[in-house]
Amino acid sequence: MILYLIRHGQSANNLLAEQLKERAGPYPFESYMKQRVAEPPLTDLGESQAERLGEHAQTLPLTRLYCSPMLRTMQTVRPLAQLKGLNPAVWIDLHEHGGVFHRPGSDAAAVGQPGLNRSEMSKLFPGYQLNGISDKGWWRGGEEDLASCHARAVRVADRLHRMARELTEDESIAAVSHGTFMDSLLKALLGRLPGTGLYFNHHNTGVTRVDLNTPASGGSPLVNIRYTNRAEHLREDHLTY
C-alpha cells in the first residue's frame, strides 16, 4: 500500500505566525496566542496551493482520500477530490495536535470548541464521508497535550498497518493532515516516538510518500519512506510553512 501524507495549505494562523516572525526581536508568542483562531480557514494563497496540489496529484493512482475534520484540511483536499472523482473520508484522528481550542496567552486556560458539526460539514463539503461526526461536532475538551497526540499517532499507525495487510498492493491512498501530527505519525510508523531531537518538517501542501509492504512471511508491513516534503507543484514564492 502506498500512503501519501499531505499537509494542508496555508491557513489564517500560518499567515499570522509568518507576519509576527517578520517583526524585530524575539517571537511574540503571547501576541500569536491572543490573535490565533480555533478553526482557521485557508488563506487565498492556501486555496491556490490546494488547487496546484490537486492538479499535481491527480496524476497519482489514488484509490482513497482521507482528511482530518478541521476546516483547512477539508478545504485543501477538495480540488484533488473533484479532479479524481473521489469522496474524501473524514478521519478524526488525523487532526492537529491541540485540537480545536482558544488560549489567549501562555498562562491562560484553554477553551475548547466543538469544531464543525455534521450539518455544517454536509453543507460546506457535500459528498464527504463524515465518519464519527455528530451534530454536536467532534472535538471534546480543551487543548490536547503532546503525549496524547503521540498516542493518537500510534493508533493511526496501527490502523495503517492493518490496512496495508488487508488491502491489495496496488491501493494508493492520500491523507491530508497537519504539520505536528504528521511528524508524530511518521515517527510512530518508524518506532521513533517521542522522537526528541528529530522533526519531519513540511511546507504547506508538502507531500511525503510512505510505502507499507507486507513481507511474504507475514508480520508487520515494511515501512519504506520514498521521499518527504515534496512541493514541486508550488512556485518558489508560494512556499510557506
HELIX and SHEET records of a PDB file:
HELIX    1   1 ALA A   12  LYS A   21  1                                  10    
HELIX    2   2 PHE A   29  GLN A   35  1                                   7    
HELIX    3   3 ASP A   44  ALA A   57  1                                  14    
HELIX    4   4 LEU A   71  LYS A   84  1                                  14    
HELIX    5   5 ILE A   92  LEU A   94  5                                   3    
HELIX    6   6 ARG A  118  LEU A  124  1                                   7    
HELIX    7   7 LEU A  146  GLU A  166  1                                  21    
HELIX    8   8 GLY A  179  LEU A  190  1                                  12    
HELIX    9   9 GLU A  236  HIS A  238  5                                   3    
SHEET    1   A 6 ALA A  89  VAL A  90  0                                        
SHEET    2   A 6 ARG A  64  CYS A  67  1                                        
SHEET    3   A 6 SER A 172  SER A 177  1                                        
SHEET    4   A 6 ILE A   2  ARG A   7  1                                        
SHEET    5   A 6 VAL A 207  ASN A 213 -1                                        
SHEET    6   A 6 LEU A 222  ARG A 230 -1                                        
SHEET    1   B 2 PHE A 101  HIS A 102  0                                        
SHEET    2   B 2 VAL A 111  GLY A 112 -1                                        
END                                                                             
